[in-house]
Amino acid sequence: MDDVDHIGGDALGGFLRARRERVAPEHVGIAGGGRRRVRGLRREELAQLAGISVDYYVRLEQGRATQPSREVLDALARALRLDAAESGHLATLAGDRRGGRPPRVRVSPVLQRILDDMACSPAFATDHRLDVVAWNGLGGELIGGLDEPGRRDRNNARFLFLDPAARDVHPEWEDRAAEAVGQLRVSAGRYPDDGELAALISGLSARSTEFRRIWATGEVVMCAAGRKRLRHRVAGLLTLDYETLHVPVAPGETGVVVHVFSAERGSREAAALARI
C-alpha cells in the first residue's frame, strides 16, 4: 500500500521524500522562481545542498542505493533540517535492518507494583506498538477508562484515530495524533519484521484518512516531557505535567515507556486528581 510504503524496503526513500517535500525552498536560500510543480525541494536542489550527486540521491530515494555513509546521512540531515529524533530515525532506516525478530514485551510484577504505589500520579506504560500494557487506577481513568472492558481500545493509536471519544479525552487531538504517528514511524524503522506492527499501521491507513494524512508528512516523534491537556468526564479539563520513563529491557525483550502525569501541589488539577 503506497500510504505505508515506509514500513518495507522503501522506508528510507519514503522518509526522504516526505521530508524533502516539507522544506520550503526560501527557508534554505533558494528562490521560489514562480510556480513549482513539486512541493518543497526538488531532488537536484536537495542533492546540491547536501553536497552529493543528483544521481546518487535519486538512487537513495528509489531504494537502489543502500547503507549510505555517516557523512552522507549527516549532510542530508542538515539539508533537510532534521531534529535529533528525525536524524536518529534516518540513521536507523539507512542501517542493516534485516532479520530482526518481532520484539517481546514483558510487564514485570515489580513494575505493576510501582505503578500501583503511585496512587496520586496517573501513570500508564506503552510498548512500541502503543499498546497500553500496564497502568494504575488513576492513569486508566484519566485516559478514557482502561479498567472498564469495552470502554476504549487499549491501543492508543486505534483509540485516537478510530474512536470519536478520543477527541473528548484529548482536546489537543491533532498534537496527540501526530505524536502517535511519529512514534509508530520510529518503531516501524526499528522493527521492520514485526508483522503485528505492520498490520496495525496498514489497518489504520485503510480506515483513517487523518492517519494517512499525518503519516504522509514523515512525522517522527520520541517520547519526552512537557505539559498536556486532558478532559475527564467528571473533573473536566485538566492541564498536567508529564514525564516519560524508559524501563530497562531484559535480554531478548524490548522495554516499555512509562508515562507519568502530575499536578502542582495546591493547584486545581491536584485537587481534581485527588477527587478522581
N, C-alpha and C positions, 0 to 999 in steps of 0.2 A: 504494500500500500504506500503510495507516494507520500502521504502525510506523515508517515512514521518511518521513512527510509533511514533516519538517523540511527535506528536500532541495529541494523545489519552492517554489511560491508561498506555501504555508502555513508557511514556515520561521520567520518572526517570531512568528506566533501559536502555533505548536507550542512554540517555545522559552519564550515567556511562560507558557504553560500548565504546562509541566514545572517551571519554576522557581517558579511560584505554588504548585503542589502540594507543593513541598519546604519551604516556610516554615511553621513551626508558629505558630499564632496567638499562643500565650502568649509566644513569643520577640519579638514586636513589640508587646506590651502589649495584646493582645486576649484577653478571657476566653473560655475554651472554650465555656461555656454548654451543657453536656450533650452529647448525641450530635450529631455533624455528619455530613451526608450527603456531604460532599466532603473530600478530603484537603487539608491546607494551608489557604491563604487562599481566601475567596470572592472573586469578581470585584469586588464592591462594596467589600469591605474593602481590597483592593489599590488600587483607584482612590482611595479616601479617603486611604490612606497616601501615595500619590504626588501627591495634590492635583489630580487630573484628574477629569473627569466619568465616571460609570459608562458612559454611552452611548459615549463616545469610547474607553474602554478595551475595551469589548466589540467595537467595530469593529476595533480593533487585533488582538485575539485571533482574530477571524473573517476577517482579511485584507481587510476593507473599508475600512480606513484605512491609508495608506502614507506612508512617509518622515516620521515624527514629528520634532518639533524636538529639538535638543540638550537643551533644558531638560526636555522630557518624558522623554527617554531617561535623563538623569541622575537624575530623580525616581524613575523605575521601578527603576533600578539600586540606588538607596538603599533603596527599599521592599523589594526582593527580596533585599537583602543580597548583591549580586553582587560577586565579587572583580574584580581588574583584567582578567584574561583573559576572564571572563564578560561584563564591561561592554564590552570591545572587540568581542566576538562579537555582542552585542546591537546595537552601532552598525553593524557590518558588515551584519547582516541588515536593518536599517532603511534602509540606503542603496540607491542605484540599482545593482542587480547584474545588469542585463540585458545581453545581447550579449557577454559575455566568452568568449573562445576558451579551450578546454582548454589549460592551460599545458604547455610542453615542458620536459623536464629534460635537462641535459647534464652528464655527468661528465667533466671535463677530464683529460687525461693528467697534468697537474700535480697535481691533487687526488689521483688514484690514487697518484702517486709519494709524496706527503706521507703518505698512509695507510700505504703500504708501509714508509716510513722510520721510522714509529712502531712499530718491531718489538716493543718491550716493553710497549706500551699497546694493549689491544684497542680497535678502532675500526671503526665502520661508518657509512654515510651512507644516509639515507632521503629519499624525496620526499614530496610532500603526500598521496599515497595510501598511505603506509607501505610502499612497495616498497623493499627494500634494494637500492640501485643501485651501491654500492661498499663494499669492506671490505678490511681487511688480514687476514693469515692468522690471527692470534690472535683478532681480533674475530669472524671467521667461525666459528671453532671454539667460541668461548665461547657464542655464542647458538644453538647447535644444529647446526652443521655445514654452513655455506653453500657450502663448497668441494666438497662431495660431492653430485653430481647425484642428485636424488630423495630426499635425506635429510630435507629440510624445505622447506616453501613459502617462497619469497623475499619474500612479502608478510607483514609482521609481524602484521597483523590476522587474516588467514586462518590463520596458524600458531597464534596464540593461541587462537582460538575453534574451529578445526576439527581440530587435531592434538593428541591426548592427550599427546604428548611435550612439549608446551609447559609443562605443569604440573610436569614434572620439571626442565626448564631454569629455570623461573621459580617458585620456591617461594612467592613473594608474588603468585600469579597474579591474584587479584582486583584488586590495585592496578595491575598491568600491563595488565589488560583494561580497566579504567576509563580509564587513560591513553590507550590506543589508540582507544577510542570517542571520548573527548574531543578527541583530535587530528583524527580523521576529521570530527567535527562542525564544528570550526573550518575545515577545508578545504572542506567542503560549503558553508559560508557564503561563503567567498571565491570559490569556483569553481562556481557553480550550473549552469553549462553543460558541465561535464566529465562526459561520458557514461560514461567508464570508472570514475570515482569513484562515480557514482550506481549503476552496476551492481555495484560491489564492496559498497557498503552494502546494497543490496537483496538481494544474494546472501547476505550474512552474516545479514541479518534473517530470510531464509527458512530458513536452515539451522541457526541457533543461537538457542535460547531465551534463553541468557545474554546474547548480543549484544542481542536485543530488550529484555531487562530493563534493561540498562545504558543503552541508547540512550534509553529512555523517561524516564530521570532528567534528561535535558538536560545531561549532563556536558560540561564544556568544559575542555580542558587545553592549556596551552602548554608546550613543552619547556623544561626548566630544568636545575637541577643538584641533586645530592644524593648519596644512597647507596642501592645496590640489592644484593639477594642473588641470586646465580645459582648453579646447580648444574651442574658439569661432570662428564661421565661417568667421568673418571679422577681429577681433582683434588678432586672433592667440592664441598661447599658453600663458596662464596666471597662475602665481603662487600666490595664495591668502591665507591669513589667514582666519580662520573661528572660530566661537563660536556657541554653541548650547544652546538655552534658553528654559527652560520648562515653559510653560504658566500654571498658576494655574487653577485647574478644578472647575467647578460649581457642585453642588450636583447632583448626578446621571449621570454625564458626565465625559468623560476622557479628559485630556488635549492634547495639541499638542506641538510638538517640533519645535521651530523656528531656522532655520539655517541662520546665518548672515555671509557674506563674506566681507572682507575689504582689502585694499592695503595700504602700507606705503605711506605717503604723499611725493610727488615728485618722486615717482617710475614710471617706465614704465607702470606697471599694473594700477596705479592710473590714468595715462593719458589715457590708453586704456578704462577703465571703464567710464571715462568722455566722450569719443567719442561715446561709445555704447549708 
